[in-house]
């Protein structure tokens, strides 16, 4: 019973992690790096900070579920 719950949490967290990573803005300088104008857009908004925090939490949940299932701690 508990193993099924951990599997569901892992699958949901994997899907959420994919979606959250795709929502992040690209960090590369792109063409602005050529002229040195990349520092103009370097500030990070609070929404981006919240997205980073949420991505970290979901990644931690995914890793915990992976270790629990991989090492056979939950049976």
BALOFI-661897 format. One record per atom (N, C-alpha, C, O, CB): residue number from 1; residue in three letters; atom name; x, y, z. Coordinates in steps of 0.1 Angstrom, whole numbers. Last residue first. Glycine has a CB too. Layout:
# residues N
REC   k   r  a  east north    up
REC NUM Ala CA     X     Y     Z
...
***
This chain:
# residues 75
REC   k   r  a  east north    up
REC  75 Unk  N    86   -15    15
REC  75 Unk CA    82   -27     9
REC  75 Unk  C    67   -30    12
REC  75 Unk  O    61   -40     8
REC  75 Unk CB    90   -39    15
REC  74 Unk  N   111     8    14
REC  74 Unk CA    97     7    15
REC  74 Unk  C    93    -6     8
REC  74 Unk  O    96    -8    -4
REC  74 Unk CB    89    19    10
REC  73 Unk  N   138     4     7
REC  73 Unk CA   134     8    21
REC  73 Unk  C   120     5    24
REC  73 Unk  O   116     1    35
REC  73 Unk CB   138    22    24
REC  72 Unk  N   150    -1   -17
REC  72 Unk CA   140   -11   -12
REC  72 Unk  C   137    -8     3
REC  72 Unk  O   134   -18    10
REC  72 Unk CB   146   -25   -13
REC  71 Unk  N   165    17   -30
REC  71 Unk CA   172     9   -20
REC  71 Unk  C   163    -1   -13
REC  71 Unk  O   167    -9    -4
REC  71 Unk CB   178    18   -10
REC  70 Unk  N   146    28   -47
REC  70 Unk CA   158    22   -53
REC  70 Unk  C   165    12   -43
REC  70 Unk  O   170     2   -46
REC  70 Unk CB   167    32   -57
REC  69 Unk  N   126    40   -31
REC  69 Unk CA   122    29   -40
REC  69 Unk  C   135    21   -45
REC  69 Unk  O   134     9   -46
REC  69 Unk CB   115    34   -52
REC  68 Unk  N   141    59   -17
REC  68 Unk CA   132    50   -10
REC  68 Unk  C   129    37   -19
REC  68 Unk  O   129    26   -14
REC  68 Unk CB   120    57    -6
REC  67 Unk  N   153    73   -38
REC  67 Unk CA   161    65   -29
REC  67 Unk  C   153    55   -21
REC  67 Unk  O   157    44   -19
REC  67 Unk CB   168    75   -19
REC  66 Unk  N   130    84   -51
REC  66 Unk CA   139    75   -58
REC  66 Unk  C   148    67   -49
REC  66 Unk  O   150    55   -51
REC  66 Unk CB   148    83   -68
REC  65 Unk  N   120   100   -31
REC  65 Unk CA   112    88   -35
REC  65 Unk  C   121    79   -43
REC  65 Unk  O   119    66   -42
REC  65 Unk CB   101    93   -44
REC  64 Unk  N   141   119   -29
REC  64 Unk CA   138   110   -18
REC  64 Unk  C   130    98   -22
REC  64 Unk  O   132    87   -17
REC  64 Unk CB   129   119    -7
REC  63 Unk  N   140   130   -55
REC  63 Unk CA   151   123   -51
REC  63 Unk  C   149   114   -39
REC  63 Unk  O   154   102   -38
REC  63 Unk CB   163   132   -48
REC  62 Unk  N   114   142   -54
REC  62 Unk CA   117   132   -64
REC  62 Unk  C   129   123   -60
REC  62 Unk  O   129   111   -61
REC  62 Unk CB   120   138   -78
REC  61 Unk  N   118   161   -34
REC  61 Unk CA   108   150   -32
REC  61 Unk  C   111   139   -42
REC  61 Unk  O   109   127   -38
REC  61 Unk CB    94   156   -35
REC  60 Unk  N   138   177   -47
REC  60 Unk CA   141   169   -34
REC  60 Unk  C   131   158   -32
REC  60 Unk  O   135   147   -28
REC  60 Unk CB   141   179   -23
REC  59 Unk  N   123   187   -68
REC  59 Unk CA   134   178   -71
REC  59 Unk  C   138   170   -58
REC  59 Unk  O   142   159   -60
REC  59 Unk CB   146   187   -76
REC  58 Unk  N   105   202   -54
REC  58 Unk CA   100   191   -62
REC  58 Unk  C   111   181   -65
REC  58 Unk  O   109   169   -65
REC  58 Unk CB    93   196   -75
REC  57 Unk  N   123   221   -44
REC  57 Unk CA   114   213   -35
REC  57 Unk  C   109   201   -42
REC  57 Unk  O   110   190   -36
REC  57 Unk CB   103   221   -29
REC  56 Unk  N   133   233   -67
REC  56 Unk CA   142   226   -57
REC  56 Unk  C   134   217   -48
REC  56 Unk  O   139   206   -45
REC  56 Unk CB   149   236   -49
REC  55 Unk  N   110   245   -78
REC  55 Unk CA   117   234   -85
REC  55 Unk  C   126   226   -76
REC  55 Unk  O   127   214   -77
REC  55 Unk CB   125   240   -97
REC  54 Unk  N   105   264   -58
REC  54 Unk CA    95   253   -61
REC  54 Unk  C   102   241   -68
REC  54 Unk  O    99   230   -65
REC  54 Unk CB    83   258   -68
REC  53 Unk  N   127   280   -62
REC  53 Unk CA   125   274   -49
REC  53 Unk  C   115   262   -51
REC  53 Unk  O   118   251   -45
REC  53 Unk CB   119   284   -39
REC  52 Unk  N   123   289   -88
REC  52 Unk CA   135   282   -85
REC  52 Unk  C   133   274   -72
REC  52 Unk  O   138   263   -71
REC  52 Unk CB   147   291   -83
REC  51 Unk  N    99   303   -85
REC  51 Unk CA   100   291   -94
REC  51 Unk  C   112   283   -91
REC  51 Unk  O   111   270   -91
REC  51 Unk CB   100   296  -109
REC  50 Unk  N   108   324   -69
REC  50 Unk CA    98   314   -64
REC  50 Unk  C    98   301   -72
REC  50 Unk  O    96   290   -67
REC  50 Unk CB    84   320   -64
REC  49 Unk  N   125   336   -86
REC  49 Unk CA   130   331   -74
REC  49 Unk  C   120   321   -68
REC  49 Unk  O   125   310   -63
REC  49 Unk CB   132   342   -64
REC  48 Unk  N   107   344  -106
REC  48 Unk CA   117   335  -109
REC  48 Unk  C   123   329   -97
REC  48 Unk  O   126   317   -97
REC  48 Unk CB   128   342  -118
REC  47 Unk  N    92   363   -91
REC  47 Unk CA    85   351   -96
REC  47 Unk  C    95   340  -100
REC  47 Unk  O    93   328   -98
REC  47 Unk CB    77   355  -108
REC  46 Unk  N   111   382   -86
REC  46 Unk CA   106   374   -75
REC  46 Unk  C    99   362   -80
REC  46 Unk  O    99   351   -73
REC  46 Unk CB    97   382   -66
REC  45 Unk  N   137   383  -112
REC  45 Unk CA   124   387  -106
REC  45 Unk  C   120   378   -94
REC  45 Unk  O   125   367   -93
REC  45 Unk CB   113   388  -116
REC  44 Unk  N   170   391  -115
REC  44 Unk CA   161   380  -113
REC  44 Unk  C   148   385  -106
REC  44 Unk  O   149   391   -95
REC  44 Unk CB   167   368  -106
REC  43 Unk  N   190   408  -139
REC  43 Unk CA   182   408  -126
REC  43 Unk  C   172   397  -127
REC  43 Unk  O   166   394  -137
REC  43 Unk CB   176   422  -124
REC  42 Unk  N   202   410  -164
REC  42 Unk CA   207   400  -155
REC  42 Unk  C   199   399  -142
REC  42 Unk  O   201   389  -134
REC  42 Unk CB   221   402  -152
REC  41 Unk  N   199   426  -186
REC  41 Unk CA   188   418  -183
REC  41 Unk  C   192   407  -172
REC  41 Unk  O   185   397  -172
REC  41 Unk CB   183   411  -195
REC  40 Unk  N   224   438  -187
REC  40 Unk CA   212   447  -186
REC  40 Unk  C   200   439  -182
REC  40 Unk  O   192   444  -174
REC  40 Unk CB   209   453  -200
REC  39 Unk  N   245   421  -192
REC  39 Unk CA   242   425  -178
REC  39 Unk  C   230   433  -176
REC  39 Unk  O   225   435  -165
REC  39 Unk CB   254   433  -173
REC  38 Unk  N   247   418  -219
REC  38 Unk CA   240   408  -212
REC  38 Unk  C   237   412  -197
REC  38 Unk  O   228   406  -191
REC  38 Unk CB   248   395  -212
REC  37 Unk  N   260   435  -236
REC  37 Unk CA   248   440  -231
REC  37 Unk  C   240   429  -222
REC  37 Unk  O   229   431  -219
REC  37 Unk CB   239   445  -242
REC  36 Unk  N   283   428  -250
REC  36 Unk CA   285   432  -236
REC  36 Unk  C   272   437  -229
REC  36 Unk  O   272   442  -218
REC  36 Unk CB   295   442  -234
REC  35 Unk  N   279   419  -275
REC  35 Unk CA   282   434  -273
REC  35 Unk  C   283   438  -259
REC  35 Unk  O   285   450  -256
REC  35 Unk CB   271   442  -279
REC  34 Unk  N   275   392  -270
REC  34 Unk CA   286   397  -280
REC  34 Unk  C   289   411  -277
REC  34 Unk  O   301   415  -277
REC  34 Unk CB   281   395  -294
REC  33 Unk  N   254   387  -254
REC  33 Unk CA   267   385  -249
REC  33 Unk  C   278   390  -258
REC  33 Unk  O   289   393  -253
REC  33 Unk CB   269   371  -246
REC  32 Unk  N   231   389  -270
REC  32 Unk CA   235   401  -262
REC  32 Unk  C   249   399  -256
REC  32 Unk  O   255   410  -252
REC  32 Unk CB   224   403  -251
REC  31 Unk  N   227   364  -280
REC  31 Unk CA   233   374  -289
REC  31 Unk  C   237   387  -281
REC  31 Unk  O   246   394  -286
REC  31 Unk CB   224   378  -301
REC  30 Unk  N   231   346  -250
REC  30 Unk CA   226   347  -264
REC  30 Unk  C   233   357  -272
REC  30 Unk  O   246   358  -270
REC  30 Unk CB   211   351  -263
REC  29 Unk  N   235   340  -224
REC  29 Unk CA   236   354  -228
REC  29 Unk  C   230   356  -242
REC  29 Unk  O   224   366  -245
REC  29 Unk CB   250   358  -228
REC  28 Unk  N   213   317  -207
REC  28 Unk CA   224   320  -216
REC  28 Unk  C   223   335  -220
REC  28 Unk  O   213   341  -220
REC  28 Unk CB   223   311  -228
REC  27 Unk  N   191   309  -193
REC  27 Unk CA   201   317  -186
REC  27 Unk  C   213   321  -195
REC  27 Unk  O   221   329  -191
REC  27 Unk CB   207   309  -174
REC  26 Unk  N   156   310  -201
REC  26 Unk CA   170   306  -205
REC  26 Unk  C   180   315  -198
REC  26 Unk  O   178   327  -197
REC  26 Unk CB   172   306  -220
REC  25 Unk  N   133   305  -175
REC  25 Unk CA   138   313  -186
REC  25 Unk  C   152   309  -189
REC  25 Unk  O   159   305  -180
REC  25 Unk CB   137   328  -183
REC  24 Unk  N   113   276  -168
REC  24 Unk CA   124   285  -165
REC  24 Unk  C   128   293  -177
REC  24 Unk  O   128   288  -188
REC  24 Unk CB   136   277  -159
REC  23 Unk  N    95   257  -177
REC  23 Unk CA    90   271  -174
REC  23 Unk  C   101   281  -171
REC  23 Unk  O    99   293  -172
REC  23 Unk CB    81   271  -163
REC  22 Unk  N   109   234  -177
REC  22 Unk CA   105   240  -190
REC  22 Unk  C   100   254  -188
REC  22 Unk  O   101   262  -198
REC  22 Unk CB    95   232  -197
REC  21 Unk  N   109   228  -150
REC  21 Unk CA   122   231  -157
REC  21 Unk  C   119   238  -170
REC  21 Unk  O   126   247  -174
REC  21 Unk CB   130   218  -159
REC  20 Unk  N    82   223  -146
REC  20 Unk CA    88   235  -139
REC  20 Unk  C   102   238  -146
REC  20 Unk  O   105   250  -147
REC  20 Unk CB    91   232  -125
REC  19 Unk  N    78   200  -161
REC  19 Unk CA    70   212  -164
REC  19 Unk  C    77   224  -158
REC  19 Unk  O    79   235  -165
REC  19 Unk CB    56   211  -159
REC  18 Unk  N    95   182  -148
REC  18 Unk CA    96   185  -162
REC  18 Unk  C    90   198  -166
REC  18 Unk  O    96   206  -173
REC  18 Unk CB    91   173  -171
REC  17 Unk  N    84   182  -122
REC  17 Unk CA    97   187  -124
REC  17 Unk  C   100   190  -139
REC  17 Unk  O   107   200  -142
REC  17 Unk CB   107   176  -120
REC  16 Unk  N    59   171  -127
REC  16 Unk CA    60   185  -122
REC  16 Unk  C    74   190  -125
REC  16 Unk  O    75   202  -129
REC  16 Unk CB    56   186  -108
REC  15 Unk  N    67   145  -134
REC  15 Unk CA    60   153  -143
REC  15 Unk  C    60   168  -140
REC  15 Unk  O    62   176  -148
REC  15 Unk CB    45   148  -144
REC  14 Unk  N    79   137  -109
REC  14 Unk CA    87   137  -122
REC  14 Unk  C    80   146  -132
REC  14 Unk  O    87   154  -139
REC  14 Unk CB    89   123  -127
REC  13 Unk  N    58   139   -91
REC  13 Unk CA    69   148   -90
REC  13 Unk  C    78   149  -102
REC  13 Unk  O    83   159  -106
REC  13 Unk CB    77   145   -77
REC  12 Unk  N    42   118  -101
REC  12 Unk CA    37   132  -102
REC  12 Unk  C    48   142  -100
REC  12 Unk  O    48   152  -107
REC  12 Unk CB    26   134   -90
REC  11 Unk  N    60    96   -96
REC  11 Unk CA    55    99  -110
REC  11 Unk  C    50   114  -111
REC  11 Unk  O    53   121  -121
REC  11 Unk CB    44    89  -114
REC  10 Unk  N    62    98   -68
REC  10 Unk CA    74    99   -77
REC  10 Unk  C    70   103   -91
REC  10 Unk  O    76   111   -98
REC  10 Unk CB    82    86   -77
REC   9 Unk  N    36    94   -59
REC   9 Unk CA    43   107   -56
REC   9 Unk  C    55   109   -65
REC   9 Unk  O    58   120   -70
REC   9 Unk CB    48   107   -42
REC   8 Unk  N    33    68   -69
REC   8 Unk CA    24    79   -74
REC   8 Unk  C    31    92   -71
REC   8 Unk  O    31   101   -80
REC   8 Unk CB    10    78   -67
REC   7 Unk  N    52    54   -53
REC   7 Unk CA    53    54   -68
REC   7 Unk  C    45    65   -74
REC   7 Unk  O    49    72   -83
REC   7 Unk CB    48    41   -73
REC   6 Unk  N    42    59   -28
REC   6 Unk CA    55    65   -31
REC   6 Unk  C    57    65   -46
REC   6 Unk  O    62    74   -52
REC   6 Unk CB    66    57   -24
REC   5 Unk  N    18    44   -30
REC   5 Unk CA    17    58   -27
REC   5 Unk  C    31    65   -31
REC   5 Unk  O    31    76   -37
REC   5 Unk CB    14    61   -12
REC   4 Unk  N    28    18   -32
REC   4 Unk CA    20    24   -43
REC   4 Unk  C    19    39   -42
REC   4 Unk  O    20    47   -52
REC   4 Unk CB     6    18   -44
REC   3 Unk  N    40    15    -8
REC   3 Unk CA    49    15   -20
REC   3 Unk  C    41    21   -32
REC   3 Unk  O    47    28   -40
REC   3 Unk CB    54     1   -23
REC   2 Unk  N    19    13     9
REC   2 Unk CA    27    25    10
REC   2 Unk  C    36    26    -2
REC   2 Unk  O    39    37    -7
REC   2 Unk CB    36    24    23
REC   1 Unk  N     8   -12     0
REC   1 Unk CA     0     0     0
REC   1 Unk  C     9    13     0
REC   1 Unk  O     6    22    -8
REC   1 Unk CB    -9     0    12
***
